[in-house]
Amino acid sequence: EPPFGGLTHNPFASSMLRELLGSEHKLHSVHAVVSLPGEARNQHWHRDTALLFGARTDGTARVPPYAINAFVPLVPQHASLGPTQFALGSHLFGGEIAPEAGLPERDYPPVSFEVGAGALILCDYRTAHRGLENSSPRESRPVAMLVYSRRWWSDSENYGGANVGGFGPRRRFAPDSDEGRRETLLQPLAQQAEVSSD
């Protein structure tokens, strides 16, 4: 079975992805996002990459999705773990999201999901989101994040244009840097994917 075959061959997920991205979509990348116990602050609102067509002066972005984030919690999500919070409707906001300015929450109500391990949360790649504070003294919050996209799209902002076997680049950062430590956390997933695809 291919890596993440339970998700990539799940009839519900497959039909949703076909509807949103067309029949020729691809699995662009796989990540693990981990919030450690006691991480004492909320992330700022952000998108994972800039808008495809840049910011618009009228603040709208009414184009079809070109990528979808699939979040799969690896442990049950509850408020004290600081689950990911999404700004509903923000995928249609065509302006820039400045970290210091935040997001007008009256226009884009924030929501997070308290769900079990293995649940599937799909969102447009343009959706503003943030990780909330993990106030648990002992529990981490690991979440698998799979990025699906239209065949022609690639996230060159985060991956520098590299895409090795659909799972992103091998290593971009020095292992002793903050970025390198995060990248190291992802190596077991990438290695599993390589072994499974051989």
Phi and psi in degrees as a GROMACS rama.xvg file:
@    title "Ramachandran Plot"
@    xaxis  label "Phi"
@    yaxis  label "Psi"
@TYPE xy
-65.3812  161.471  PRO-2
-55.8888  137.351  PRO-3
58.0979  28.4869  PHE-4
-57.9469  -33.9593  GLY-5
-60.3463  -30.7832  GLY-6
-89.6064  -47.4139  LEU-7
-68.7366  -21.8836  THR-8
-109.727  12.7106  HIS-9
-71.7104  123.222  ASN-10
-57.5048  -39.388  PRO-11
-65.9371  -51.107  PHE-12
-62.1064  -43.4714  ALA-13
-61.6004  -42.7879  SER-14
-67.9942  -38.2408  SER-15
-64.0318  -44.7144  MET-16
-65.8511  -39.5821  LEU-17
-61.1697  -42.634  ARG-18
-64.6729  -40.88  GLU-19
-81.5917  -35.1525  LEU-20
-118.664  -5.92014  LEU-21
91.1065  168.424  GLY-22
-73.6487  -17.0668  SER-23
-100.346  35.5448  GLU-24
-81.4048  168.899  HIS-25
-136.508  159.013  LYS-26
-84.003  109.965  LEU-27
-81.0974  -45.5176  HIS-28
-160.726  161.665  SER-29
-132.025  134.436  VAL-30
-136.574  164.885  HIS-31
-123.682  128.588  ALA-32
-111.652  124.305  VAL-33
-123.419  125.202  VAL-34
-102.449  120.369  SER-35
-83.0994  156.249  LEU-36
-57.1263  137.733  PRO-37
79.0278  7.63384  GLY-38
-64.9118  113.012  GLU-39
-92.5047  13.4283  ALA-40
-150.11  155.405  ARG-41
-73.3832  147.077  ASN-42
-69.0997  163.278  GLN-43
-79.09  156.035  HIS-44
-62.3996  137.228  TRP-45
-158.263  163.06  HIS-46
-107.716  156.582  ARG-47
-76.5163  -14.9515  ASP-48
-157.289  166.606  THR-49
-66.8577  160.664  ALA-50
-64.064  144.003  LEU-51
-56.6327  -42.1003  LEU-52
-105.823  15.8142  PHE-53
75.9795  172.115  GLY-54
-71.0237  144.543  ALA-55
-109.773  143.349  ARG-56
-67.9644  -26.4866  THR-57
-85.4883  -1.28467  ASP-58
76.3146  13.917  GLY-59
-111.644  156.504  THR-60
-144.145  57.8176  ALA-61
-87.139  75.2277  ARG-62
-129.904  156.754  VAL-63
-62.7295  157.579  PRO-64
-67.6299  145.404  PRO-65
-113.2  -12.0631  TYR-66
-154.205  149.891  ALA-67
-129.196  131.104  ILE-68
-87.1101  131.077  ASN-69
-112.782  110.815  ALA-70
-94.6918  129.308  PHE-71
-127.63  101.579  VAL-72
-61.4661  135.734  PRO-73
-94.9526  -8.54488  LEU-74
-137.498  158.992  VAL-75
-56.9185  137.294  PRO-76
-96.2456  125.706  GLN-77
-137.115  165.347  HIS-78
-54.5822  -38.7226  ALA-79
-68.4788  -18.9207  SER-80
-83.3351  -7.73836  LEU-81
69.5076  59.2395  GLY-82
-62.4174  163.581  PRO-83
-62.7977  136.629  THR-84
-111.085  135.287  GLN-85
-114.182  143.483  PHE-86
-96.1786  103.593  ALA-87
-59.5368  130.421  LEU-88
84.1647  -4.7024  GLY-89
-70.4128  -14.1418  SER-90
-66.2223  -17.4449  HIS-91
-93.9833  -4.2221  LEU-92
-81.9251  116.977  PHE-93
-93.0714  4.73648  GLY-94
-90.4764  170.235  GLY-95
-76.393  150.286  GLU-96
-109.776  104.511  ILE-97
-85.9356  126.455  ALA-98
-53.0216  -38.7025  PRO-99
-75.6263  -24.6104  GLU-100
-87.6172  -24.0631  ALA-101
74.9387  -154.986  GLY-102
-132.102  137.772  LEU-103
-68.4887  94.2694  PRO-104
-64.7188  -21.5711  GLU-105
-67.1625  -28.4136  ARG-106
-88.7825  -27.8807  ASP-107
-133.054  85.0896  TYR-108
-60.1198  134.021  PRO-109
-79.2429  142.953  PRO-110
-145.854  141.853  VAL-111
-128.805  161.636  SER-112
-118.726  123.073  PHE-113
-93.8056  100.417  GLU-114
-131.614  167.141  VAL-115
-79.7356  167.249  GLY-116
-60.6309  138.502  ALA-117
88.4338  -4.3052  GLY-118
-64.4411  160.639  ALA-119
-119.098  123.26  LEU-120
-120.089  116.134  ILE-121
-103.981  137.853  LEU-122
-147.439  149.786  CYS-123
-58.6954  139.961  ASP-124
-60.6391  -20.9619  TYR-125
-83.2938  -7.36449  ARG-126
-66.9068  129.312  THR-127
-71.0717  138.11  ALA-128
-152.862  169.65  HIS-129
-160.317  151.538  ARG-130
-84.1813  136.75  GLY-131
-90.1418  165.567  LEU-132
-56.5543  130.877  GLU-133
-92.0886  98.7427  ASN-134
-90.7485  2.11912  SER-135
-68.0375  137.457  SER-136
-75.2076  -19.7702  PRO-137
-133.016  -17.6769  ARG-138
-98.4748  134.494  GLU-139
-88.4955  162.476  SER-140
-121.162  87.589  ARG-141
-86.7764  135.861  PRO-142
-134.945  129.251  VAL-143
-81.1159  139.449  ALA-144
-128.48  117.43  MET-145
-109.162  132.998  LEU-146
-109.209  119.161  VAL-147
-105.258  147.31  TYR-148
-150.124  168.284  SER-149
-66.89  151.784  ARG-150
-53.4762  -36.8342  ARG-151
-82.6066  -9.17563  TRP-152
-97.1494  143.548  TRP-153
-143.641  142.306  SER-154
-87.0492  83.8968  ASP-155
-75.3338  -16.0312  SER-156
-67.8788  -42.2038  GLU-157
-95.201  -21.9862  ASN-158
-120.57  5.28184  TYR-159
59.8653  22.4438  GLY-160
85.4413  -13.6958  GLY-161
-77.9898  144.387  ALA-162
-155.796  92.2859  ASN-163
-89.9955  108.172  VAL-164
61.7701  23.0467  GLY-165
82.3596  4.00503  GLY-166
-120.453  24.0056  PHE-167
81.4161  179.177  GLY-168
-74.284  160.063  PRO-169
-67.4328  -61.5841  ARG-170
-153.047  129.764  ARG-171
-115.321  -17.5956  ARG-172
-124.426  154.415  PHE-173
-62.762  134.613  ALA-174
-58.4835  -24.0946  PRO-175
-92.9135  2.58687  ASP-176
-87.9808  164.331  SER-177
-56.9159  -44.8772  ASP-178
-63.3535  -39.8236  GLU-179
-65.4168  -38.3896  GLY-180
-64.5245  -41.1297  ARG-181
-63.6239  -42.2405  ARG-182
-62.1994  -38.11  GLU-183
-62.3191  -36.0734  THR-184
-59.9205  -26.6596  LEU-185
-88.1668  -14.0675  LEU-186
-56.2392  -42.6504  GLN-187
-58.6015  -37.13  PRO-188
-64.8698  -44.5158  LEU-189
-65.3384  -40.7726  ALA-190
-65.4787  -40.1123  GLN-191
-61.2235  -41.0791  GLN-192
-64.1734  -41.4382  ALA-193
-64.4392  -45.2375  GLU-194
-63.0018  -42.9975  VAL-195
-67.7527  -27.876  SER-196
-89.2853  -8.37297  SER-197
